[in-house]
Amino acid sequence: MKSQPTKEQSLALAFAASWNRVEKRLDSSLGAIRGISFAEYRLLRALSDAPNSWASRVDLALAVGLTPSGVTRALRPMEKLGYVTTAKSKRDARLALASLTPAGQGLVNDASGVMDDMMKTILERSRKSPAEVDEMITMLEEFGR
């Protein structure tokens, strides 16, 4: 006999299913228009938001939920395309820092417009008011703590 999922299980499954659909839409839009994935956008966005647009791979890993080696693998192609540069820290040669190039910042700016458009479309379909969206953002931030 099958058991019914608890409310907590249903919430976790609904989050996962919803996020999966949103992420696929964002990947598709960003890939078609700017040639990057949502995961790459998150890394570039984290770099853009970092102080002076420089961040260690460990800091980036914490910001986007990857391992430092995952960040290294993700940044390599973006570095080859000229969106990111890396340099050794002047204080600690073991520490590699990444930074956005002007082309990388331009990509983040363009991709952010794509993100805004896609999320507006998703939100319009949900018919939530701006106050409800604000409440949802607050709730998700609280869940993430």
C-alpha positions in Angstrom: 0.0 0.0 0.0 1.4 3.4 -1.0 1.6 6.2 1.5 0.5 9.7 0.8 3.3 12.3 1.0 3.2 14.5 4.0 2.7 18.3 3.7 6.4 18.8 4.1 7.2 16.2 1.4 4.7 17.8 -0.9 6.2 21.2 -0.4 9.7 19.9 -1.2 8.5 18.1 -4.3 6.5 21.2 -5.4 9.6 23.4 -5.0 11.7 20.9 -6.9 9.2 20.5 -9.8 8.6 24.3 -10.0 12.3 25.1 -10.0 13.0 22.5 -12.6 10.5 24.1 -15.0 11.7 27.6 -14.3 15.4 26.7 -14.7 14.6 25.0 -18.0 12.9 28.1 -19.3 15.7 30.3 -18.2 18.3 28.0 -19.7 16.4 27.9 -23.0 16.0 31.7 -23.2 19.5 32.6 -22.1 21.0 29.9 -24.4 19.0 31.0 -27.4 19.6 34.7 -27.0 22.9 35.1 -25.2 24.5 31.6 -25.6 24.9 30.9 -21.9 23.2 28.7 -19.4 21.4 29.8 -16.3 24.3 28.3 -14.2 26.8 30.4 -16.2 24.6 33.5 -15.7 24.6 32.9 -12.0 28.4 32.8 -11.9 28.8 35.9 -14.0 26.1 37.7 -11.9 28.0 36.7 -8.7 31.2 38.1 -10.1 29.4 41.3 -11.2 28.1 41.7 -7.6 31.4 41.0 -5.9 33.4 43.9 -4.5 35.3 45.5 -7.5 34.0 42.5 -9.5 36.8 40.2 -8.2 36.0 37.0 -6.3 37.8 33.9 -5.2 36.6 30.6 -6.5 35.6 29.6 -3.0 33.5 32.8 -2.7 31.9 32.1 -6.0 31.2 28.5 -5.0 29.4 29.6 -1.9 27.4 32.1 -3.9 26.1 29.7 -6.5 26.2 26.3 -4.7 29.0 24.7 -6.5 32.3 23.3 -5.4 35.4 25.4 -6.0 36.6 22.8 -8.6 33.1 23.1 -10.2 33.6 26.9 -10.4 37.0 26.4 -12.0 35.6 24.1 -14.6 32.7 26.5 -15.3 34.9 29.5 -15.6 37.4 28.0 -18.1 35.2 28.3 -21.2 34.1 31.8 -20.2 37.7 32.8 -19.8 38.5 31.5 -23.3 35.6 33.5 -24.7 36.9 36.6 -23.0 34.2 37.1 -20.4 36.3 36.4 -17.4 39.9 36.8 -16.4 41.8 35.0 -13.6 44.8 36.0 -11.6 46.8 34.8 -8.6 46.3 36.7 -5.4 49.1 39.1 -4.6 48.9 38.0 -0.9 48.5 34.3 -1.4 49.8 32.6 -4.6 47.5 29.6 -3.9 44.5 31.8 -4.2 43.1 32.3 -7.7 40.8 35.3 -8.2 38.3 35.7 -11.0 37.0 39.0 -12.5 34.7 40.0 -15.2 36.1 41.6 -18.3 34.2 44.5 -20.0 32.7 42.0 -22.4 31.7 39.8 -19.5 29.9 42.8 -17.8 28.2 43.5 -21.1 27.0 39.9 -21.2 25.7 40.1 -17.7 23.8 43.3 -18.5 22.3 41.8 -21.7 21.5 38.5 -20.0 19.9 40.3 -17.1 17.4 41.8 -19.5 16.6 38.3 -20.9 16.1 37.1 -17.3 13.8 40.0 -16.5 11.7 39.4 -19.6 11.4 35.6 -18.9 10.5 36.1 -15.3 7.9 38.8 -16.1 6.4 36.3 -18.5 6.4 33.5 -15.9 4.9 35.9 -13.3 2.2 37.2 -15.6 1.1 33.6 -16.2 0.8 33.1 -12.4 -1.3 36.2 -12.0 0.3 37.1 -8.7 0.2 40.7 -7.5 3.5 42.6 -6.9 2.9 42.3 -3.1 2.4 38.5 -3.4 5.6 38.2 -5.4 7.5 40.3 -2.7 6.0 38.0 -0.1 7.1 34.9 -2.0 10.6 36.3 -2.3 10.8 36.9 1.4 9.4 33.4 2.1 12.0 31.7 -0.1 14.8 33.7 1.4 13.6 32.6 4.9 13.4 29.0 3.8 17.0 29.2 2.5 18.4 30.2 5.8 
